Every structure is written in C-alpha cells, then in structure tokens.
Amino acid sequence: MTKSELIELLAQKQEHLPSRDVELAVKTILELMSDALATGERVEVRGFGSFTLHFRQPRQGRNPKTGEQVTLPGRHVPHFKPGKELRLMVNEDETKSAQ
Amino acid sequence: MALTKADMVERLYDELGLNKREAKDIVEMFFDEVRSALAQGEEVKLSGFGNFQLRDKSERPGRNPKTGLVIPVSARRVVTFRAGQKLKSLVEGYEPTETN
C-alpha cells in the first residue's frame, strides 16, 4: 500500500470530507511525526508502535571510489518498535494455520 | 515528552480546520489502515517517511533468561520499519541539548 492508496482508502471511508482534506490530513500526520523525531521527541501510538531515535557512534569509513579513509560523525537514525497489538495482528495467519 | 494521537488530533483541528470528530476519525483510521494492510501481509510505503516491511523469521532456539532453560522461539512474522531518505536526513543531525 502506498501513501496515495492510503489516502484513497481513507477518503472512501470519510465520504463527507473532501479528498483534498484527507490528503492534507495524511501529509500533516506524517509531517508531525517527522518533525517530532527531528527534534528528538518520541512518537507513541498505542496498539501501533513507537518511533524513537537511536544513536550511531562515529566511525572510520572509506570512500568506496578512492579507498580514502574518512571519519564519519555520529548520527541519529529513526527506530520503530511495533506495539503489542500490531505484533499479534501480523502473526495471526501463522498461528491459525499452525493449529 | 512524546507525540501521541491526541496531539495529532489537536494539530489537525488547529491547523486544517477539521472539527474534533473528523480529526479524531482520520488519525484513528490512519493507523488502523496501516495496521490492517500489514496484518494482511501487505507492505506499506509512505514516501518521504518510510516503509513498513514484513519479515518471516524461522524458528530458533531461545532461552528463558531467568531459568536458563532452552525453549524454541517459534517461527513468526515481524514488522520492520525502514526510514526514507528524507526522514533520515531530517534526524541525523539532531543534537541533544541539556534542556532536553
């Protein structure tokens, strides 16, 4: 499912809202989550999961073209931890077929 | 401090002029739909943000950390998130300050 498919799906379920509003809402939700992470704030959605930042230590790397050594500075990367409900839901098919 | 669904509802209400009911419905449905797509085995690609992917893990030996007993960890499907380039560059320069 892509972002535009998600927008379409939500627009179908929210018939009273112009699809332009739904599109704007979806983009705003994603922006709010990105902006929160950009300022080091966590995003916590119960039943879905949480987004946090993980720190990557500075390290020695190499320029793959020239082989030259470069020092890569430490940086933060986004991390997602699925919530309990999401973890259970993606596993449901397997547990059923195993029984 | 963390960004929650309630905060998102508030911002959609303030910034887009949706009423509280509409804002709440959209936020709830957003996460519900992403979750059901994943539950149906479909990956979700939100360009500019990131992709939610599914990985099938095979059974592996595990241990109860308290008793040390070996018990198999059953095969399972897990969700992983790969941040998109835009989100990665947004957060990589984040520097914690003492006020945080």
N, CA and C atoms of all chains as a GROMACS GRO file, in nm:
protein
  597
    1MET      N    1   0.084  -0.119   0.000
    1MET     CA    2   0.000   0.000   0.000
    1MET      C    3   0.089   0.125   0.000
    2THR      N    4   0.057   0.217  -0.088
    2THR     CA    5   0.135   0.341  -0.094
    2THR      C    6   0.058   0.453  -0.024
    3LYS      N    7   0.124   0.567  -0.013
    3LYS     CA    8   0.060   0.682   0.052
    3LYS      C    9  -0.067   0.722  -0.024
    4SER      N   10  -0.061   0.723  -0.158
    4SER     CA   11  -0.180   0.766  -0.232
    4SER      C   12  -0.293   0.663  -0.220
    5GLU      N   13  -0.258   0.534  -0.209
    5GLU     CA   14  -0.362   0.433  -0.188
    5GLU      C   15  -0.426   0.448  -0.050
    6LEU      N   16  -0.342   0.481   0.048
    6LEU     CA   17  -0.394   0.503   0.184
    6LEU      C   18  -0.489   0.623   0.185
    7ILE      N   19  -0.450   0.730   0.116
    7ILE     CA   20  -0.535   0.849   0.108
    7ILE      C   21  -0.669   0.815   0.044
    8GLU      N   22  -0.663   0.736  -0.064
    8GLU     CA   23  -0.785   0.698  -0.135
    8GLU      C   24  -0.879   0.617  -0.045
    9LEU      N   25  -0.818   0.523   0.028
    9LEU     CA   26  -0.893   0.436   0.118
    9LEU      C   27  -0.963   0.518   0.227
   10LEU      N   28  -0.889   0.613   0.285
   10LEU     CA   29  -0.947   0.696   0.391
   10LEU      C   30  -1.055   0.787   0.334
   11ALA      N   31  -1.034   0.836   0.214
   11ALA     CA   32  -1.133   0.926   0.152
   11ALA      C   33  -1.264   0.850   0.128
   12GLN      N   34  -1.254   0.722   0.090
   12GLN     CA   35  -1.374   0.641   0.069
   12GLN      C   36  -1.452   0.621   0.198
   13LYS      N   37  -1.377   0.612   0.310
   13LYS     CA   38  -1.443   0.587   0.439
   13LYS      C   39  -1.488   0.716   0.505
   14GLN      N   40  -1.444   0.829   0.455
   14GLN     CA   41  -1.482   0.959   0.512
   14GLN      C   42  -1.550   1.038   0.401
   15GLU      N   43  -1.664   0.989   0.358
   15GLU     CA   44  -1.727   1.046   0.239
   15GLU      C   45  -1.765   1.193   0.254
   16HIS      N   46  -1.793   1.233   0.378
   16HIS     CA   47  -1.834   1.371   0.399
   16HIS      C   48  -1.718   1.469   0.390
   17LEU      N   49  -1.593   1.417   0.387
   17LEU     CA   50  -1.477   1.505   0.379
   17LEU      C   51  -1.425   1.511   0.236
   18PRO      N   52  -1.394   1.631   0.185
   18PRO     CA   53  -1.333   1.640   0.052
   18PRO      C   54  -1.200   1.563   0.052
   19SER      N   55  -1.170   1.493  -0.057
   19SER     CA   56  -1.048   1.410  -0.055
   19SER      C   57  -0.923   1.497  -0.041
   20ARG      N   58  -0.935   1.624  -0.078
   20ARG     CA   59  -0.823   1.717  -0.061
   20ARG      C   60  -0.790   1.732   0.088
   21ASP      N   61  -0.894   1.734   0.173
   21ASP     CA   62  -0.874   1.745   0.318
   21ASP      C   63  -0.809   1.619   0.373
   22VAL      N   64  -0.852   1.504   0.320
   22VAL     CA   65  -0.796   1.377   0.367
   22VAL      C   66  -0.648   1.371   0.330
   23GLU      N   67  -0.618   1.414   0.207
   23GLU     CA   68  -0.479   1.414   0.162
   23GLU      C   69  -0.393   1.504   0.251
   24LEU      N   70  -0.446   1.622   0.280
   24LEU     CA   71  -0.374   1.717   0.364
   24LEU      C   72  -0.354   1.661   0.505
   25ALA      N   73  -0.458   1.592   0.556
   25ALA     CA   74  -0.451   1.535   0.690
   25ALA      C   75  -0.342   1.428   0.696
   26VAL      N   76  -0.338   1.339   0.596
   26VAL     CA   77  -0.238   1.232   0.595
   26VAL      C   78  -0.097   1.292   0.588
   27LYS      N   79  -0.080   1.392   0.501
   27LYS     CA   80   0.051   1.454   0.490
   27LYS      C   81   0.090   1.523   0.620
   28THR      N   82  -0.009   1.585   0.685
   28THR     CA   83   0.019   1.654   0.812
   28THR      C   84   0.058   1.554   0.921
   29ILE      N   85  -0.011   1.440   0.927
   29ILE     CA   86   0.023   1.339   1.029
   29ILE      C   87   0.169   1.294   1.011
   30LEU      N   88   0.208   1.267   0.886
   30LEU     CA   89   0.345   1.222   0.859
   30LEU      C   90   0.446   1.332   0.893
   31GLU      N   91   0.408   1.456   0.864
   31GLU     CA   92   0.495   1.569   0.893
   31GLU      C   93   0.512   1.587   1.043
   32LEU      N   94   0.403   1.572   1.118
   32LEU     CA   95   0.409   1.587   1.263
   32LEU      C   96   0.503   1.483   1.323
   33MET      N   97   0.494   1.360   1.271
   33MET     CA   98   0.580   1.253   1.324
   33MET      C   99   0.726   1.281   1.288
   34SER      N  100   0.751   1.323   1.163
   34SER     CA  101   0.888   1.353   1.121
   34SER      C  102   0.946   1.468   1.202
   35ASP      N  103   0.865   1.574   1.221
   35ASP     CA  104   0.914   1.691   1.295
   35ASP      C  105   0.943   1.656   1.441
   36ALA      N  106   0.858   1.571   1.500
   36ALA     CA  107   0.882   1.530   1.638
   36ALA      C  108   1.018   1.461   1.647
   37LEU      N  109   1.041   1.364   1.557
   37LEU     CA  110   1.168   1.290   1.559
   37LEU      C  111   1.287   1.382   1.531
   38ALA      N  112   1.267   1.480   1.444
   38ALA     CA  113   1.376   1.572   1.410
   38ALA      C  114   1.420   1.654   1.531
   39THR      N  115   1.330   1.671   1.629
   39THR     CA  116   1.369   1.744   1.749
   39THR      C  117   1.395   1.649   1.866
   40GLY      N  118   1.409   1.521   1.835
   40GLY     CA  119   1.445   1.424   1.938
   40GLY      C  120   1.327   1.376   2.021
   41GLU      N  121   1.206   1.413   1.978
   41GLU     CA  122   1.088   1.372   2.054
   41GLU      C  123   1.040   1.234   2.007
   42ARG      N  124   0.993   1.151   2.100
   42ARG     CA  125   0.939   1.021   2.063
   42ARG      C  126   0.801   1.036   2.003
   43VAL      N  127   0.758   0.934   1.926
   43VAL     CA  128   0.620   0.928   1.878
   43VAL      C  129   0.563   0.799   1.936
   44GLU      N  130   0.450   0.809   2.006
   44GLU     CA  131   0.393   0.692   2.072
   44GLU      C  132   0.249   0.672   2.033
   45VAL      N  133   0.220   0.564   1.962
   45VAL     CA  134   0.083   0.536   1.921
   45VAL      C  135   0.044   0.400   1.978
   46ARG      N  136  -0.042   0.402   2.079
   46ARG     CA  137  -0.080   0.278   2.147
   46ARG      C  138  -0.141   0.178   2.050
   47GLY      N  139  -0.096   0.053   2.057
   47GLY     CA  140  -0.151  -0.052   1.971
   47GLY      C  141  -0.085  -0.057   1.835
   48PHE      N  142  -0.012   0.049   1.801
   48PHE     CA  143   0.057   0.052   1.672
   48PHE      C  144   0.207   0.037   1.693
   49GLY      N  145   0.264   0.130   1.769
   49GLY     CA  146   0.406   0.121   1.798
   49GLY      C  147   0.464   0.256   1.833
   50SER      N  148   0.594   0.260   1.856
   50SER     CA  149   0.657   0.387   1.888
   50SER      C  150   0.781   0.408   1.803
   51PHE      N  151   0.807   0.534   1.773
   51PHE     CA  152   0.926   0.574   1.698
   51PHE      C  153   1.017   0.650   1.792
   52THR      N  154   1.145   0.613   1.789
   52THR     CA  155   1.244   0.684   1.870
   52THR      C  156   1.369   0.703   1.785
   53LEU      N  157   1.467   0.772   1.839
   53LEU     CA  158   1.594   0.785   1.769
   53LEU      C  159   1.697   0.694   1.834
   54HIS      N  160   1.779   0.632   1.752
   54HIS     CA  161   1.893   0.556   1.803
   54HIS      C  162   2.019   0.629   1.759
   55PHE      N  163   2.120   0.626   1.845
   55PHE     CA  164   2.246   0.694   1.812
   55PHE      C  165   2.345   0.597   1.750
   56ARG      N  166   2.405   0.638   1.642
   56ARG     CA  167   2.512   0.560   1.580
   56ARG      C  168   2.645   0.629   1.611
   57GLN      N  169   2.738   0.556   1.672
   57GLN     CA  170   2.868   0.611   1.709
   57GLN      C  171   2.945   0.659   1.586
   58PRO      N  172   3.033   0.759   1.603
   58PRO     CA  173   3.120   0.798   1.492
   58PRO      C  174   3.208   0.679   1.454
   59ARG      N  175   3.244   0.667   1.329
   59ARG     CA  176   3.329   0.554   1.289
   59ARG      C  177   3.417   0.592   1.171
   60GLN      N  178   3.519   0.509   1.151
   60GLN     CA  179   3.607   0.526   1.036
   60GLN      C  180   3.542   0.458   0.917
   61GLY      N  181   3.526   0.533   0.809
   61GLY     CA  182   3.472   0.472   0.689
   61GLY      C  183   3.570   0.493   0.575
   62ARG      N  184   3.532   0.439   0.461
   62ARG     CA  185   3.617   0.459   0.344
   62ARG      C  186   3.533   0.509   0.229
   63ASN      N  187   3.590   0.597   0.152
   63ASN     CA  188   3.527   0.637   0.028
   63ASN      C  189   3.540   0.519  -0.068
   64PRO      N  190   3.429   0.459  -0.108
   64PRO     CA  191   3.436   0.337  -0.188
   64PRO      C  192   3.502   0.359  -0.324
   65LYS      N  193   3.503   0.481  -0.371
   65LYS     CA  194   3.564   0.507  -0.502
   65LYS      C  195   3.714   0.521  -0.491
   66THR      N  196   3.762   0.599  -0.394
   66THR     CA  197   3.904   0.629  -0.386
   66THR      C  198   3.977   0.544  -0.283
   67GLY      N  199   3.900   0.476  -0.194
   67GLY     CA  200   3.963   0.396  -0.090
   67GLY      C  201   4.015   0.480   0.025
   68GLU      N  202   3.997   0.610   0.016
   68GLU     CA  203   4.046   0.703   0.116
   68GLU      C  204   3.969   0.688   0.248
   69GLN      N  205   4.041   0.694   0.361
   69GLN     CA  206   3.974   0.685   0.492
   69GLN      C  207   3.907   0.815   0.528
   70VAL      N  208   3.786   0.807   0.577
   70VAL     CA  209   3.718   0.928   0.623
   70VAL      C  210   3.656   0.900   0.760
   71THR      N  211   3.650   1.003   0.845
   71THR     CA  212   3.585   0.988   0.974
   71THR      C  213   3.439   1.027   0.960
   72LEU      N  214   3.351   0.930   0.986
   72LEU     CA  215   3.207   0.959   0.978
   72LEU      C  216   3.159   1.001   1.116
   73PRO      N  217   3.093   1.116   1.124
   73PRO     CA  218   3.048   1.164   1.255
   73PRO      C  219   2.934   1.078   1.309
   74GLY      N  220   2.911   1.083   1.440
   74GLY     CA  221   2.796   1.014   1.498
   74GLY      C  222   2.668   1.073   1.444
   75ARG      N  223   2.565   0.991   1.437
   75ARG     CA  224   2.438   1.044   1.386
   75ARG      C  225   2.323   0.970   1.450
   76HIS      N  226   2.206   1.027   1.438
   76HIS     CA  227   2.086   0.961   1.488
   76HIS      C  228   2.009   0.899   1.374
   77VAL      N  229   1.950   0.783   1.398
   77VAL     CA  230   1.865   0.718   1.297
   77VAL      C  231   1.730   0.686   1.361
   78PRO      N  232   1.622   0.693   1.279
   78PRO     CA  233   1.489   0.662   1.330
   78PRO      C  234   1.477   0.513   1.360
   79HIS      N  235   1.406   0.480   1.466
   79HIS     CA  236   1.382   0.340   1.501
   79HIS      C  237   1.235   0.321   1.534
   80PHE      N  238   1.178   0.210   1.483
   80PHE     CA  239   1.037   0.180   1.511
   80PHE      C  240   1.026   0.052   1.590
   81LYS      N  241   0.949   0.056   1.698
   81LYS     CA  242   0.922  -0.065   1.775
   81LYS      C  243   0.773  -0.093   1.765
   82PRO      N  244   0.735  -0.202   1.699
   82PRO     CA  245   0.592  -0.233   1.684
   82PRO      C  246   0.526  -0.253   1.819
   83GLY      N  247   0.403  -0.208   1.832
   83GLY     CA  248   0.327  -0.227   1.955
   83GLY      C  249   0.271  -0.368   1.961
   84LYS      N  250   0.221  -0.404   2.079
   84LYS     CA  251   0.177  -0.542   2.102
   84LYS      C  252   0.068  -0.584   2.004
   85GLU      N  253  -0.031  -0.496   1.986
   85GLU     CA  254  -0.144  -0.531   1.900
   85GLU      C  255  -0.098  -0.555   1.756
   86LEU      N  256  -0.009  -0.469   1.706
   86LEU     CA  257   0.043  -0.485   1.569
   86LEU      C  258   0.123  -0.615   1.558
   87ARG      N  259   0.205  -0.643   1.660
   87ARG     CA  260   0.284  -0.768   1.660
   87ARG      C  261   0.193  -0.889   1.650
   88LEU      N  262   0.085  -0.888   1.728
   88LEU     CA  263  -0.006  -1.002   1.728
   88LEU      C  264  -0.080  -1.012   1.594
   89MET      N  265  -0.122  -0.896   1.541
   89MET     CA  266  -0.201  -0.897   1.418
   89MET      C  267  -0.124  -0.952   1.298
   90VAL      N  268   0.004  -0.918   1.285
   90VAL     CA  269   0.078  -0.966   1.167
   90VAL      C  270   0.110  -1.115   1.178
   91ASN      N  271   0.096  -1.168   1.299
   91ASN     CA  272   0.126  -1.310   1.322
   91ASN      C  273   0.005  -1.400   1.315
   92GLU      N  274  -0.112  -1.340   1.305
   92GLU     CA  275  -0.236  -1.415   1.320
   92GLU      C  276  -0.250  -1.533   1.223
   93ASP      N  277  -0.222  -1.507   1.094
   93ASP     CA  278  -0.236  -1.612   0.992
   93ASP      C  279  -0.155  -1.735   1.028
   94GLU      N  280  -0.029  -1.710   1.071
   94GLU     CA  281   0.060  -1.821   1.102
   94GLU      C  282   0.007  -1.905   1.217
   95THR      N  283  -0.040  -1.836   1.323
   95THR     CA  284  -0.086  -1.913   1.439
   95THR      C  285  -0.208  -1.996   1.402
   96LYS      N  286  -0.294  -1.940   1.315
   96LYS     CA  287  -0.413  -2.016   1.274
   96LYS      C  288  -0.375  -2.139   1.193
   97SER      N  289  -0.284  -2.120   1.096
   97SER     CA  290  -0.251  -2.233   1.010
   97SER      C  291  -0.171  -2.339   1.085
   98ALA      N  292  -0.104  -2.298   1.194
   98ALA     CA  293  -0.024  -2.394   1.271
   98ALA      C  294  -0.112  -2.482   1.359
   99GLN      N  295  -0.234  -2.438   1.385
   99GLN     CA  296  -0.320  -2.513   1.477
   99GLN      C  297  -0.393  -2.628   1.408
  100MET      N  298   0.864   1.362   2.709
  100MET     CA  299   0.754   1.410   2.625
  100MET      C  300   0.747   1.328   2.496
  101ALA      N  301   0.629   1.302   2.452
  101ALA     CA  302   0.614   1.224   2.328
  101ALA      C  303   0.494   1.274   2.249
  102LEU      N  304   0.502   1.261   2.118
  102LEU     CA  305   0.389   1.294   2.031
  102LEU      C  306   0.291   1.177   2.034
  103THR      N  307   0.165   1.205   2.066
  103THR     CA  308   0.063   1.100   2.073
  103THR      C  309  -0.049   1.128   1.973
  104LYS      N  310  -0.143   1.033   1.962
  104LYS     CA  311  -0.257   1.053   1.873
  104LYS      C  312  -0.337   1.177   1.914
  105ALA      N  313  -0.349   1.199   2.046
  105ALA     CA  314  -0.424   1.314   2.094
  105ALA      C  315  -0.361   1.445   2.045
  106ASP      N  316  -0.226   1.449   2.044
  106ASP     CA  317  -0.156   1.568   1.993
  106ASP      C  318  -0.183   1.587   1.845
  107MET      N  319  -0.185   1.475   1.771
  107MET     CA  320  -0.208   1.485   1.626
  107MET      C  321  -0.349   1.537   1.599
  108VAL      N  322  -0.447   1.488   1.675
  108VAL     CA  323  -0.586   1.533   1.660
  108VAL      C  324  -0.592   1.684   1.682
  109GLU      N  325  -0.526   1.729   1.789
  109GLU     CA  326  -0.525   1.871   1.824
  109GLU      C  327  -0.467   1.956   1.710
  110ARG      N  328  -0.358   1.907   1.652
  110ARG     CA  329  -0.292   1.983   1.545
  110ARG      C  330  -0.376   1.985   1.417
  111LEU      N  331  -0.444   1.874   1.385
  111LEU     CA  332  -0.530   1.872   1.265
  111LEU      C  333  -0.646   1.969   1.285
  112TYR      N  334  -0.693   1.977   1.408
  112TYR     CA  335  -0.802   2.068   1.442
  112TYR      C  336  -0.754   2.214   1.430
  113ASP      N  337  -0.639   2.242   1.488
  113ASP     CA  338  -0.584   2.379   1.486
  113ASP      C  339  -0.543   2.423   1.346
  114GLU      N  340  -0.475   2.333   1.273
  114GLU     CA  341  -0.409   2.376   1.151
  114GLU      C  342  -0.490   2.355   1.025
  115LEU      N  343  -0.575   2.252   1.023
  115LEU     CA  344  -0.650   2.225   0.900
  115LEU      C  345  -0.797   2.264   0.910
  116GLY      N  346  -0.838   2.303   1.031
  116GLY     CA  347  -0.978   2.342   1.047
  116GLY      C  348  -1.076   2.226   1.040
  117LEU      N  349  -1.028   2.103   1.059
  117LEU     CA  350  -1.122   1.991   1.072
  117LEU      C  351  -1.188   2.002   1.208
  118ASN      N  352  -1.312   1.953   1.222
  118ASN     CA  353  -1.368   1.954   1.356
  118ASN      C  354  -1.308   1.838   1.436
  119LYS      N  355  -1.330   1.840   1.567
  119LYS     CA  356  -1.264   1.743   1.655
  119LYS      C  357  -1.296   1.599   1.616
  120ARG      N  358  -1.425   1.575   1.582
  120ARG     CA  359  -1.470   1.442   1.543
  120ARG      C  360  -1.394   1.393   1.418
  121GLU      N  361  -1.391   1.480   1.315
  121GLU     CA  362  -1.324   1.445   1.189
  121GLU      C  363  -1.175   1.420   1.212
  122ALA      N  364  -1.114   1.509   1.290
  122ALA     CA  365  -0.971   1.497   1.316
  122ALA      C  366  -0.941   1.365   1.387
  123LYS      N  367  -1.025   1.330   1.486
  123LYS     CA  368  -1.005   1.208   1.562
  123LYS      C  369  -1.023   1.086   1.471
  124ASP      N  370  -1.128   1.088   1.389
  124ASP     CA  371  -1.154   0.976   1.298
  124ASP      C  372  -1.038   0.953   1.202
  125ILE      N  373  -0.988   1.061   1.144
  125ILE     CA  374  -0.879   1.049   1.046
  125ILE      C  375  -0.754   0.989   1.111
  126VAL      N  376  -0.720   1.040   1.230
  126VAL     CA  377  -0.598   0.991   1.297
  126VAL      C  378  -0.614   0.842   1.333
  127GLU      N  379  -0.731   0.806   1.389
  127GLU     CA  380  -0.754   0.665   1.424
  127GLU      C  381  -0.746   0.576   1.300
  128MET      N  382  -0.814   0.622   1.193
  128MET     CA  383  -0.820   0.541   1.072
  128MET      C  384  -0.684   0.529   1.003
  129PHE      N  385  -0.606   0.634   1.012
  129PHE     CA  386  -0.472   0.630   0.953
  129PHE      C  387  -0.393   0.510   1.007
  130PHE      N  388  -0.386   0.500   1.141
  130PHE     CA  389  -0.308   0.391   1.200
  130PHE      C  390  -0.378   0.255   1.184
  131ASP      N  391  -0.511   0.255   1.188
  131ASP     CA  392  -0.586   0.130   1.167
  131ASP      C  393  -0.561   0.072   1.028
  132GLU      N  394  -0.562   0.158   0.928
  132GLU     CA  395  -0.546   0.110   0.791
  132GLU      C  396  -0.404   0.059   0.765
  133VAL      N  397  -0.306   0.130   0.818
  133VAL     CA  398  -0.167   0.084   0.802
  133VAL      C  399  -0.152  -0.053   0.869
  134ARG      N  400  -0.211  -0.064   0.988
  134ARG     CA  401  -0.202  -0.189   1.063
  134ARG      C  402  -0.273  -0.303   0.989
  135SER      N  403  -0.393  -0.277   0.935
  135SER     CA  404  -0.462  -0.388   0.867
  135SER      C  405  -0.391  -0.429   0.739
  136ALA      N  406  -0.332  -0.332   0.668
  136ALA     CA  407  -0.257  -0.369   0.548
  136ALA      C  408  -0.145  -0.466   0.588
  137LEU      N  409  -0.072  -0.432   0.695
  137LEU     CA  410   0.038  -0.518   0.741
  137LEU      C  411  -0.015  -0.653   0.788
  138ALA      N  412  -0.130  -0.652   0.856
  138ALA     CA  413  -0.190  -0.776   0.905
  138ALA      C  414  -0.228  -0.867   0.788
  139GLN      N  415  -0.261  -0.807   0.674
  139GLN     CA  416  -0.296  -0.886   0.556
  139GLN      C  417  -0.173  -0.924   0.474
  140GLY      N  418  -0.055  -0.892   0.527
  140GLY     CA  419   0.068  -0.932   0.459
  140GLY      C  420   0.112  -0.833   0.353
  141GLU      N  421   0.054  -0.713   0.357
  141GLU     CA  422   0.089  -0.613   0.256
  141GLU      C  423   0.184  -0.512   0.317
  142GLU      N  424   0.294  -0.480   0.246
  142GLU     CA  425   0.387  -0.381   0.297
  142GLU      C  426   0.331  -0.242   0.270
  143VAL      N  427   0.375  -0.146   0.352
  143VAL     CA  428   0.320  -0.010   0.340
  143VAL      C  429   0.435   0.087   0.312
  144LYS      N  430   0.421   0.161   0.203
  144LYS     CA  431   0.527   0.254   0.163
  144LYS      C  432   0.476   0.396   0.170
  145LEU      N  433   0.528   0.472   0.264
  145LEU     CA  434   0.485   0.611   0.279
  145LEU      C  435   0.601   0.700   0.236
  146SER      N  436   0.594   0.747   0.112
  146SER     CA  437   0.710   0.815   0.055
  146SER      C  438   0.741   0.941   0.135
  147GLY      N  439   0.869   0.966   0.157
  147GLY     CA  440   0.913   1.080   0.237
  147GLY      C  441   0.924   1.045   0.384
  148PHE      N  442   0.856   0.938   0.425
  148PHE     CA  443   0.860   0.896   0.566
  148PHE      C  444   0.937   0.766   0.578
  149GLY      N  445   0.878   0.658   0.525
  149GLY     CA  446   0.950   0.531   0.531
  149GLY      C  447   0.861   0.416   0.491
  150ASN      N  448   0.918   0.297   0.489
  150ASN     CA  449   0.844   0.177   0.451
  150ASN      C  450   0.832   0.082   0.569
  151PHE      N  451   0.712   0.026   0.586
  151PHE     CA  452   0.690  -0.079   0.684
  151PHE      C  453   0.695  -0.210   0.607
  152GLN      N  454   0.790  -0.295   0.643
  152GLN     CA  455   0.807  -0.421   0.572
  152GLN      C  456   0.781  -0.538   0.665
  153LEU      N  457   0.760  -0.655   0.604
  153LEU     CA  458   0.734  -0.776   0.682
  153LEU      C  459   0.848  -0.874   0.660
  154ARG      N  460   0.892  -0.936   0.767
  154ARG     CA  461   0.999  -1.036   0.757
  154ARG      C  462   0.951  -1.164   0.824
  155ASP      N  463   0.973  -1.275   0.754
  155ASP     CA  464   0.938  -1.403   0.813
  155ASP      C  465   1.061  -1.462   0.879
  156LYS      N  466   1.050  -1.487   1.007
  156LYS     CA  467   1.163  -1.542   1.083
  156LYS      C  468   1.138  -1.689   1.107
  157SER      N  469   1.241  -1.770   1.090
  157SER     CA  470   1.220  -1.911   1.118
  157SER      C  471   1.241  -1.940   1.267
  158GLU      N  472   1.199  -2.057   1.308
  158GLU     CA  473   1.213  -2.095   1.449
  158GLU      C  474   1.359  -2.094   1.489
  159ARG      N  475   1.389  -2.051   1.611
  159ARG     CA  476   1.528  -2.053   1.658
  159ARG      C  477   1.528  -2.092   1.805
  160PRO      N  478   1.642  -2.146   1.851
  160PRO     CA  479   1.647  -2.181   1.993
  160PRO      C  480   1.656  -2.054   2.077
  161GLY      N  481   1.583  -2.050   2.185
  161GLY     CA  482   1.589  -1.936   2.274
  161GLY      C  483   1.606  -1.985   2.415
  162ARG      N  484   1.622  -1.894   2.507
  162ARG     CA  485   1.640  -1.931   2.647
  162ARG      C  486   1.552  -1.846   2.735
  163ASN      N  487   1.502  -1.905   2.838
  163ASN     CA  488   1.437  -1.826   2.941
  163ASN      C  489   1.549  -1.760   3.021
  164PRO      N  490   1.559  -1.627   3.016
  164PRO     CA  491   1.673  -1.562   3.081
  164PRO      C  492   1.675  -1.583   3.232
  165LYS      N  493   1.562  -1.614   3.292
  165LYS     CA  494   1.560  -1.634   3.438
  165LYS      C  495   1.608  -1.773   3.476
  166THR      N  496   1.558  -1.875   3.405
  166THR     CA  497   1.588  -2.012   3.444
  166THR      C  498   1.701  -2.074   3.362
  167GLY      N  499   1.733  -2.011   3.246
  167GLY     CA  500   1.837  -2.067   3.161
  167GLY      C  501   1.789  -2.183   3.076
  168LEU      N  502   1.662  -2.219   3.090
  168LEU     CA  503   1.605  -2.331   3.014
  168LEU      C  504   1.599  -2.299   2.865
  169VAL      N  505   1.635  -2.396   2.780
  169VAL     CA  506   1.627  -2.376   2.637
  169VAL      C  507   1.485  -2.405   2.589
  170ILE      N  508   1.424  -2.308   2.525
  170ILE     CA  509   1.292  -2.329   2.467
  170ILE      C  510   1.292  -2.270   2.326
  171PRO      N  511   1.230  -2.336   2.230
  171PRO     CA  512   1.233  -2.282   2.095
  171PRO      C  513   1.149  -2.154   2.084
  172VAL      N  514   1.202  -2.056   2.009
  172VAL     CA  515   1.124  -1.937   1.975
  172VAL      C  516   1.057  -1.971   1.842
  173SER      N  517   0.924  -1.970   1.840
  173SER     CA  518   0.851  -2.018   1.723
  173SER      C  519   0.874  -1.928   1.602
  174ALA      N  520   0.853  -1.984   1.482
  174ALA     CA  521   0.860  -1.905   1.360
  174ALA      C  522   0.757  -1.795   1.368
  175ARG      N  523   0.792  -1.679   1.319
  175ARG     CA  524   0.698  -1.568   1.327
  175ARG      C  525   0.722  -1.466   1.218
  176ARG      N  526   0.622  -1.382   1.198
  176ARG     CA  527   0.635  -1.271   1.104
  176ARG      C  528   0.647  -1.143   1.185
  177VAL      N  529   0.744  -1.060   1.151
  177VAL     CA  530   0.764  -0.936   1.225
  177VAL      C  531   0.760  -0.815   1.130
  178VAL      N  532   0.726  -0.700   1.187
  178VAL     CA  533   0.723  -0.576   1.111
  178VAL      C  534   0.855  -0.502   1.131
  179THR      N  535   0.916  -0.456   1.022
  179THR     CA  536   1.032  -0.370   1.037
  179THR      C  537   1.004  -0.238   0.966
  180PHE      N  538   1.067  -0.133   1.014
  180PHE     CA  539   1.049  -0.001   0.954
  180PHE      C  540   1.181   0.044   0.895
  181ARG      N  541   1.179   0.083   0.770
  181ARG     CA  542   1.298   0.142   0.708
  181ARG      C  543   1.266   0.287   0.676
  182ALA      N  544   1.334   0.376   0.745
  182ALA     CA  545   1.310   0.519   0.726
  182ALA      C  546   1.350   0.560   0.585
  183GLY      N  547   1.277   0.650   0.526
  183GLY     CA  548   1.310   0.702   0.395
  183GLY      C  549   1.424   0.804   0.404
  184GLN      N  550   1.480   0.838   0.289
  184GLN     CA  551   1.594   0.929   0.283
  184GLN      C  552   1.561   1.063   0.349
  185LYS      N  553   1.440   1.112   0.323
  185LYS     CA  554   1.402   1.243   0.374
  185LYS      C  555   1.400   1.244   0.527
  186LEU      N  556   1.339   1.140   0.586
  186LEU     CA  557   1.333   1.132   0.732
  186LEU      C  558   1.472   1.111   0.792
  187LYS      N  559   1.553   1.027   0.724
  187LYS     CA  560   1.689   1.003   0.773
  187LYS      C  561   1.768   1.132   0.780
  188SER      N  562   1.760   1.214   0.673
  188SER     CA  563   1.840   1.337   0.676
  188SER      C  564   1.783   1.436   0.777
  189LEU      N  565   1.651   1.429   0.799
  189LEU     CA  566   1.592   1.520   0.898
  189LEU      C  567   1.646   1.494   1.038
  190VAL      N  568   1.665   1.366   1.073
  190VAL     CA  569   1.701   1.334   1.212
  190VAL      C  570   1.851   1.317   1.236
  191GLU      N  571   1.930   1.296   1.128
  191GLU     CA  572   2.068   1.256   1.154
  191GLU      C  573   2.148   1.365   1.223
  192GLY      N  574   2.110   1.491   1.199
  192GLY     CA  575   2.185   1.600   1.260
  192GLY      C  576   2.134   1.640   1.397
  193TYR      N  577   2.038   1.566   1.448
  193TYR     CA  578   1.982   1.603   1.578
  193TYR      C  579   2.087   1.595   1.687
  194GLU      N  580   2.101   1.706   1.764
  194GLU     CA  581   2.197   1.708   1.874
  194GLU      C  582   2.121   1.730   2.003
  195PRO      N  583   2.127   1.633   2.093
  195PRO     CA  584   2.058   1.654   2.219
  195PRO      C  585   2.120   1.770   2.295
  196THR      N  586   2.037   1.851   2.358
  196THR     CA  587   2.089   1.959   2.441
  196THR      C  588   2.052   1.928   2.585
  197GLU      N  589   2.115   1.998   2.678
  197GLU     CA  590   2.091   1.965   2.818
  197GLU      C  591   1.948   1.993   2.862
  198THR      N  592   1.881   2.085   2.790
  198THR     CA  593   1.744   2.116   2.829
  198THR      C  594   1.650   2.001   2.793
  199ASN      N  595   1.692   1.913   2.701
  199ASN     CA  596   1.606   1.801   2.663
  199ASN      C  597   1.612   1.689   2.765
   0.00000   0.00000   0.00000
